[in-house]
Amino acid sequence: MHPQQHGFLQRSHMSLRLKLALLRRSPPTSHNQLEALSQAVANKGGEVQNVWAFIDGTVRECCRPDGDERQRTVFNGHKRRHAVKYQTLVTPDGIISHAFGPIEGRRHDLTILRQSKLESVIAADTRFRGFVIYGDPAYGYSDQLASPFGGARLTAAQREVNKSISRVRISVEWSFGQVLQYWPIVDFKKKSRIGNSPIAKMYKVAVLLTNCITCDRGRNTNSAYFGLPPPTLEEYLHVNM
C-alpha cells in the first residue's frame, strides 16, 4: 500500500471514531459545504432551518453472550434482541460522517450522544454556529441539535414542520441499508459474538469502505435524492492520488 494511502486510512478511521470529516477542512470550504448541505435539505421540503445532517442510532444484532450480566447489558428491550448500538451522522451528500460505538444495546440514544461528545466537538468549532443536526425526539433541542415538536397540542404549523422533516429524515435509513447491502457480514449475528469477533472494527471499516464506494461512484441513493454529489475519493481520503 502506498504510504499516503496508508496514512489516510489511519486518519479516516480516527474521524469515524469521534470527529467529523468536515472539521478537518479549511474554514471557508467547511462553511460553504455546510451551507450546501443545509440548502439541499431545504430544497427537499424540510422546513427546519439550517439542518446539515441527520443523527440516529443503528442497532446491530449479536449472538447471545455468555453470562447473565453481559446478556442484560446488551439486550435491547425495544428490539427484543441482543445487540450493540452505533451512533451515526449522515449528510445529504450520501456520506456517513460520524460513527460512534459500539455501545451496549440497552443504552438510550441520548446516553450514547453524551458519551460520544459529538455536541461538544461541534460546539467548539465556530464554523458550525447557526447550523444544526436533526434527530428523533429523544435528542431534544440545543444550539447544535433539533428534533420534532412534541406535546399533545401542536399547532397546524408545527405538525406540518414535523411532517416535512420526517419525510426527508427517512434518508438516514438508506445509509444503514447501504452498509448492510455491501457488507452483509455486519448483519449476520452468528458471526458477531462479543469477545470473539472484532464487532467495532468490522462495522466501522464497513462504514469507511461504503463511504469510499460512494465517493468513487460519485453518487448513492441519498446523494441522488438530495441532488448533492459526494466528495471525490481524494477529497474524502485527504490525499493526492
C-alpha positions in Angstrom: 0.0 0.0 0.0 1.3 3.5 -0.8 2.4 5.4 2.3 -0.1 8.2 1.5 -3.0 5.8 1.3 -2.0 4.0 4.5 -1.8 7.4 6.3 -5.2 8.4 5.1 -6.8 5.1 6.2 -5.4 5.7 9.7 -6.7 9.3 9.8 -10.1 8.3 8.4 -10.5 5.6 11.0 -9.9 8.2 13.7 -12.5 10.5 12.2 -15.1 7.7 12.3 -14.4 7.1 15.9 -15.1 10.6 17.2 -14.6 13.5 14.8 -16.3 14.8 11.7 -14.6 14.9 8.4 -15.9 18.4 7.9 -13.8 19.6 10.9 -10.6 18.8 9.0 -11.3 21.1 6.1 -10.3 24.7 5.9 -12.9 27.1 7.4 -14.2 28.6 4.1 -14.6 25.2 2.5 -16.3 23.8 5.6 -18.7 26.7 5.9 -19.6 26.6 2.2 -20.2 22.8 2.5 -22.4 23.3 5.5 -24.5 25.8 3.6 -24.8 23.4 0.6 -25.8 20.6 2.8 -28.5 22.6 4.6 -29.8 24.0 1.4 -30.1 20.5 0.0 -32.4 19.6 2.9 -34.5 22.7 2.4 -34.8 22.1 -1.3 -36.5 18.7 -0.5 -39.1 20.5 1.6 -37.6 20.2 5.1 -38.9 23.2 7.0 -36.4 23.2 9.8 -33.8 25.8 9.0 -30.1 25.0 8.6 -30.1 21.2 9.0 -26.8 19.9 7.7 -27.0 16.3 8.9 -29.3 13.6 10.4 -28.3 11.8 13.6 -29.6 8.3 14.5 -28.7 5.1 16.2 -28.4 1.8 14.4 -28.8 -1.5 16.3 -26.6 -4.4 15.2 -27.7 -7.7 16.4 -25.2 -10.1 18.0 -25.1 -13.6 19.4 -26.4 -14.1 22.9 -23.3 -13.6 25.1 -22.3 -15.9 28.0 -23.2 -14.7 31.5 -26.4 -13.2 32.8 -24.9 -9.8 33.5 -23.4 -9.5 30.0 -26.7 -10.7 28.5 -28.7 -8.0 30.4 -26.1 -5.3 29.2 -26.5 -6.0 25.5 -30.2 -6.9 25.5 -32.2 -4.2 23.6 -35.8 -4.2 25.0 -37.2 -2.2 22.2 -35.9 -4.6 19.5 -36.3 -7.6 21.8 -32.8 -9.0 20.9 -29.2 -9.0 22.0 -27.4 -6.2 20.2 -24.9 -3.4 20.2 -25.7 0.2 19.1 -23.8 2.7 17.0 -24.5 6.4 16.7 -24.2 7.7 13.2 -24.4 11.1 11.4 -25.5 11.1 7.7 -25.2 14.1 5.4 -27.2 14.8 2.3 -24.2 14.1 0.0 -24.5 10.5 1.0 -21.6 10.3 3.4 -21.8 8.7 6.9 -19.7 11.5 8.5 -19.5 10.0 12.0 -19.9 6.6 13.6 -19.5 6.1 17.4 -19.7 2.8 19.2 -20.4 0.1 19.8 -22.3 0.7 23.0 -24.4 -1.8 24.9 -27.7 -2.4 23.2 -29.8 -1.3 26.2 -28.4 2.2 26.2 -30.6 5.1 25.3 -29.7 7.2 22.3 -29.2 10.3 24.4 -26.8 8.5 26.7 -24.8 7.4 23.6 -24.8 11.0 22.4 -23.3 12.2 25.7 -20.7 9.5 25.7 -19.7 10.4 22.1 -19.1 14.1 23.0 -20.3 14.9 19.5 -22.1 18.0 20.7 -19.0 19.4 22.3 -16.9 18.7 19.2 -19.4 20.7 17.1 -19.9 23.4 19.6 -16.2 24.1 19.9 -15.9 24.9 16.2 -17.4 28.3 15.3 -17.9 27.2 11.7 -21.0 25.2 12.8 -22.7 28.1 14.5 -26.2 28.6 13.1 -26.3 25.0 11.8 -28.0 22.0 13.4 -28.2 18.3 13.1 -31.6 16.7 13.3 -32.7 13.6 15.2 -35.7 12.0 16.7 -37.4 13.4 19.9 -35.0 11.6 22.2 -32.3 14.1 21.3 -34.1 17.2 22.3 -33.0 20.8 21.5 -29.8 22.6 21.8 -27.7 25.0 19.7 -26.4 22.0 17.8 -29.4 19.7 17.8 -33.0 19.9 16.6 -35.9 17.4 16.9 -39.6 17.3 16.2 -42.0 19.5 18.1 -43.5 17.5 20.9 -46.7 17.6 23.0 -50.3 16.9 22.6 -51.4 20.4 21.5 -49.3 21.1 18.4 -50.4 23.8 16.1 -51.1 23.0 12.5 -47.9 24.8 11.5 -45.9 22.7 14.0 -47.4 19.4 12.7 -46.6 20.5 9.1 -42.9 21.1 10.1 -42.7 17.7 11.8 -44.2 16.1 8.7 -41.9 17.8 6.3 -38.7 17.0 8.0 -39.8 13.4 8.7 -40.2 12.8 5.0 -36.6 14.0 4.5 -35.1 12.3 7.5 -36.0 8.8 6.3 -32.9 9.1 4.1 -30.8 8.1 7.1 -32.2 4.6 6.9 -31.0 4.3 3.3 -27.4 4.7 4.5 -27.8 1.9 7.1 -29.2 -0.3 4.4 -26.4 0.5 2.0 -23.7 -0.6 4.6 -25.6 -3.9 5.1 -26.0 -4.4 1.3 -22.3 -4.1 0.7 -21.1 -5.9 3.8 -23.8 -8.4 5.0 -21.4 -9.9 7.4 -22.0 -7.0 9.8 -25.7 -8.0 10.0 -25.1 -11.7 10.4 -25.5 -12.3 14.1 -23.9 -15.8 14.0 -20.6 -14.2 13.2 -20.9 -11.3 15.7 -20.2 -12.8 19.1 -18.9 -10.3 21.7 -15.4 -11.2 22.8 -14.8 -13.5 19.8 -15.4 -11.1 16.9 -14.0 -7.6 16.4 -17.5 -6.1 16.1 -16.5 -2.5 16.5 -13.8 -2.7 13.8 -16.0 -4.7 11.4 -18.8 -2.1 11.4 -16.5 0.9 11.3 -14.4 -0.5 8.5 -17.7 -1.3 6.6 -18.8 2.3 7.0 -15.5 3.6 5.8 -15.4 1.4 2.8 -19.1 2.2 2.0 -18.2 5.9 2.0 -15.2 5.2 -0.3 -17.5 3.4 -2.7 -20.0 6.3 -2.7 -17.2 8.7 -3.4 -15.7 6.6 -6.2 -19.1 6.2 -7.9 -20.0 9.8 -7.4 -23.4 9.1 -6.0 -25.7 6.9 -4.0 -29.4 6.8 -3.1 -29.0 9.6 -0.6 -27.0 12.0 -2.8 -29.3 11.4 -5.7 -32.3 12.1 -3.6 -30.9 15.4 -2.4 -29.2 16.3 -5.7 -25.9 16.8 -3.9 -22.8 14.8 -5.1 -20.4 13.3 -2.5 -16.8 14.5 -2.3 -14.3 12.9 -4.6 -12.4 9.9 -3.2 -9.3 12.1 -3.0 -11.2 14.8 -1.0 -12.7 12.2 1.3 -9.4 10.5 1.9 -7.5 13.8 2.2 -4.7 12.6 -0.1 -3.4 13.3 -3.6 -3.8 10.1 -5.5 
